[in-house]
Amino acid sequence: MKITKNRKQMLNNFDATKLYEPIEAIKILKERSYVKFKETIDISINLGIDSNKTDQNIKGVVNLPNGTGKTVKVAVIANEDKQNDAKNNGADLVGSDDLIETISKSKIEFDVLIATPDMMPKLGKVAKILGPKGLMPNPKLGTVTNEISKSVKDAKSGQVKFKNDKSGIVHAGVGKLDFSEEDLLENIKTFYSSVSKSKPDVVKGSFIKKVTIASTMGVGLSINQASLR
């Protein structure tokens, strides 16, 4: 693949094998950005798990203190008595059977779907549509709840879901490159802590093997995870 002039300049005098302090890595990504759009800072955490064993896989949700910088569209499926709570707290789409019918036509116009427990049996008919997209409400992720107002606020303010992939790696966006260095560092530490606490009891030895951050168009920088604790 041909390397562009801008990318060559970004890679100039750059050591990809070095272990960076988190704040140093953030500064490098900021200084070497060459695009005009707001890049996302992504974190990748390599776990010491066997992803083929279901009891070693992890999933969770974390509220980033400084948000993600992303506009999140939230849909809520609930009965009428809960729908006003959803609307009053900023939900973008609110409904019940009508919204389920829309989903059944593969019309997905939201990033997060929240449902009250009594609506879950009805959602079974669209599970095959929502499941592969990671949108099926789940009580462990706080998206099956009667506390609609809190759940909508959390989703809107910077809540991030995570789970490991088949390679045993967790990926997530933890903010925009134009956030302050301090805000990005706080988000990264919060995300790291949440993943660290999700270690399954059956996993022995080192749980987190490697932590890398990168901007959308930047390179991946390995960071010293001791500084994140």
C-alpha positions as CSV (number, residue, x, y, z in Angstrom):
1,M,0.0,0.0,0.0
2,K,1.3,3.4,-0.9
3,I,2.1,5.6,2.1
4,T,0.9,9.2,1.8
5,K,3.1,12.2,2.3
6,N,1.2,13.1,5.5
7,R,1.5,9.6,6.9
8,K,5.3,9.6,6.2
9,Q,5.6,12.8,8.2
10,M,3.6,11.3,11.0
11,L,5.9,8.3,11.1
12,N,9.1,10.3,10.9
13,N,11.3,10.0,14.0
14,F,8.7,7.7,15.6
15,D,9.5,4.6,17.7
16,A,6.6,2.1,17.4
17,T,8.3,-0.4,19.7
18,K,8.6,1.9,22.7
19,L,6.4,1.6,25.8
20,Y,4.9,5.1,26.4
21,E,3.6,6.8,29.4
22,P,-0.2,7.5,28.8
23,I,0.0,11.3,28.8
24,E,3.1,11.1,26.5
25,A,1.2,8.9,24.0
26,I,-1.8,11.3,24.0
27,K,0.5,14.2,23.3
28,I,2.1,12.4,20.4
29,L,-1.2,11.5,18.8
30,K,-2.4,15.1,19.2
31,E,0.8,16.6,17.7
32,R,1.0,14.2,14.8
33,S,-2.7,14.4,13.7
34,Y,-2.9,15.6,10.1
35,V,-6.6,15.3,9.3
36,K,-9.3,18.0,9.4
37,F,-12.0,16.0,11.2
38,K,-12.2,15.2,14.9
39,E,-10.5,11.9,15.3
40,T,-11.5,9.4,18.0
41,I,-9.1,8.0,20.5
42,D,-9.4,4.2,20.6
43,I,-8.1,1.9,23.2
44,S,-7.2,-1.8,22.7
45,I,-6.6,-4.1,25.7
46,N,-5.1,-7.6,25.0
47,L,-6.4,-10.0,27.6
48,G,-4.8,-13.2,28.9
49,I,-7.9,-15.3,28.3
50,D,-9.0,-18.2,26.1
51,S,-11.9,-16.7,24.2
52,N,-13.1,-20.2,23.2
53,K,-14.1,-20.8,26.8
54,T,-17.3,-19.0,27.6
55,D,-16.5,-18.6,31.3
56,Q,-13.4,-16.6,30.4
57,N,-15.2,-14.1,28.1
58,I,-16.0,-10.7,29.5
59,K,-18.6,-8.0,28.8
60,G,-19.6,-4.9,30.7
61,V,-20.5,-1.2,30.6
62,V,-18.7,1.8,31.9
63,N,-19.7,5.5,32.2
64,L,-16.8,7.6,31.0
65,P,-16.4,10.8,33.2
66,N,-15.9,13.1,30.3
67,G,-18.1,11.4,27.7
68,T,-17.1,10.0,24.4
69,G,-17.7,13.2,22.3
70,K,-20.1,11.1,20.2
71,T,-23.8,11.9,19.7
72,V,-25.7,8.8,20.8
73,K,-29.2,8.1,19.5
74,V,-31.2,6.2,22.2
75,A,-34.4,4.2,21.6
76,V,-36.7,3.1,24.4
77,I,-39.3,0.4,24.2
78,A,-41.7,0.6,27.1
79,N,-45.4,0.8,28.0
80,E,-47.0,4.2,28.1
81,D,-46.4,4.9,31.8
82,K,-42.6,4.8,31.2
83,Q,-42.6,6.5,27.8
84,N,-42.8,10.0,29.3
85,D,-39.7,9.3,31.4
86,A,-37.9,8.4,28.3
87,K,-39.0,11.5,26.4
88,N,-38.3,13.8,29.2
89,N,-34.7,12.6,29.6
90,G,-33.8,12.9,25.9
91,A,-34.6,9.6,24.3
92,D,-34.6,10.0,20.5
93,L,-37.1,7.2,19.7
94,V,-39.8,6.0,22.1
95,G,-42.5,3.3,21.5
96,S,-43.7,-0.2,22.2
97,D,-45.2,-2.5,19.6
98,D,-44.9,0.1,16.9
99,L,-41.1,0.4,17.4
100,I,-40.7,-3.4,17.5
101,E,-42.5,-3.6,14.2
102,T,-40.2,-0.9,12.7
103,I,-37.2,-3.0,13.9
104,S,-38.7,-6.1,12.4
105,K,-38.3,-4.4,9.0
106,S,-34.5,-4.0,9.8
107,K,-35.0,-0.2,10.1
108,I,-32.4,0.6,12.8
109,E,-32.1,4.3,13.5
110,F,-30.4,4.2,17.0
111,D,-27.2,3.4,18.7
112,V,-28.6,2.1,22.0
113,L,-31.8,0.3,22.7
114,I,-33.3,0.3,26.2
115,A,-36.3,-1.8,27.2
116,T,-38.4,-2.4,30.4
117,P,-38.4,-6.0,31.6
118,D,-42.1,-6.5,30.7
119,M,-41.3,-5.7,27.0
120,M,-38.5,-8.4,26.7
121,P,-40.8,-11.3,25.6
122,K,-42.1,-9.1,22.7
123,L,-38.5,-8.3,21.7
124,G,-37.9,-12.0,21.2
125,K,-39.3,-11.7,17.6
126,V,-36.5,-9.2,16.6
127,A,-33.7,-10.8,18.6
128,K,-32.1,-12.2,15.4
129,I,-31.9,-8.6,14.0
130,L,-30.7,-6.9,17.1
131,G,-28.3,-9.6,18.4
132,P,-25.7,-9.5,15.6
133,K,-25.6,-5.7,15.8
134,G,-25.0,-5.8,19.6
135,L,-28.2,-3.9,20.2
136,M,-30.3,-6.5,22.1
137,P,-31.1,-5.1,25.6
138,N,-29.3,-6.8,28.4
139,P,-29.8,-6.5,32.1
140,K,-26.1,-6.9,32.7
141,L,-25.5,-3.8,30.6
142,G,-28.2,-1.8,32.2
143,T,-30.4,-1.7,29.1
144,V,-33.2,-3.9,30.6
145,T,-34.5,-1.8,33.4
146,N,-37.4,0.0,35.0
147,E,-35.1,3.0,35.8
148,I,-35.6,4.5,32.3
149,S,-34.6,8.0,33.2
150,K,-31.2,7.0,34.6
151,S,-30.5,4.5,31.8
152,V,-31.2,7.1,29.1
153,K,-29.1,9.7,30.8
154,D,-26.2,7.3,31.2
155,A,-26.4,6.3,27.5
156,K,-26.4,9.9,26.4
157,S,-23.6,11.1,28.7
158,G,-20.9,8.7,27.6
159,Q,-21.7,5.2,28.5
160,V,-19.5,2.6,26.7
161,K,-20.2,-1.1,26.3
162,F,-17.3,-3.5,26.0
163,K,-16.7,-7.2,25.3
164,N,-13.7,-9.2,24.1
165,D,-13.5,-10.3,20.5
166,K,-12.4,-13.8,19.3
167,S,-8.7,-12.8,19.7
168,G,-9.3,-11.9,23.4
169,I,-9.0,-8.1,22.8
170,V,-11.3,-5.4,24.0
171,H,-11.7,-2.3,21.8
172,A,-13.5,1.0,22.6
173,G,-13.6,4.7,21.7
174,V,-12.7,6.7,24.8
175,G,-13.0,10.3,23.6
176,K,-12.1,12.7,20.8
177,L,-8.6,13.9,20.0
178,D,-9.6,17.5,20.7
179,F,-10.4,16.6,24.3
180,S,-7.9,18.0,26.8
181,E,-5.0,15.6,27.7
182,E,-6.3,15.4,31.3
183,D,-9.9,14.4,30.2
184,L,-8.6,11.8,27.8
185,L,-6.3,10.3,30.5
186,E,-9.2,10.2,33.0
187,N,-11.4,8.4,30.5
188,I,-8.6,5.9,29.6
189,K,-8.0,5.2,33.3
190,T,-11.7,4.7,34.0
191,F,-12.1,2.3,31.1
192,Y,-9.0,0.4,32.1
193,S,-10.2,0.1,35.6
194,S,-13.5,-1.3,34.6
195,V,-12.0,-3.9,32.3
196,S,-9.5,-4.9,35.0
197,K,-12.3,-5.4,37.6
198,S,-14.1,-7.7,35.1
199,K,-11.5,-10.4,35.4
200,P,-13.2,-13.8,35.6
201,D,-12.4,-16.0,38.6
202,V,-11.3,-18.8,36.4
203,V,-8.5,-16.8,34.8
204,K,-5.2,-17.3,36.5
205,G,-2.1,-15.2,36.1
206,S,-1.8,-12.0,34.2
207,F,-5.2,-10.8,33.0
208,I,-4.2,-7.7,31.0
209,K,-1.3,-8.3,28.7
210,K,-1.0,-5.1,26.7
211,V,-2.7,-1.7,26.4
212,T,-2.6,0.3,23.1
213,I,-4.1,3.6,22.2
214,A,-4.5,5.1,18.7
215,S,-6.3,7.9,16.9
216,T,-8.5,7.2,13.9
217,M,-5.8,7.9,11.4
218,G,-2.8,7.6,13.7
219,V,-0.6,4.7,14.7
220,G,-1.0,2.5,17.8
221,L,1.1,3.3,20.8
222,S,1.7,0.8,23.6
223,I,1.3,2.4,26.9
224,N,2.6,1.6,30.4
225,Q,-0.4,0.1,32.1
226,A,1.2,0.5,35.6
227,S,0.5,4.2,35.2
228,L,-3.2,3.5,34.6
229,R,-3.7,1.8,38.0
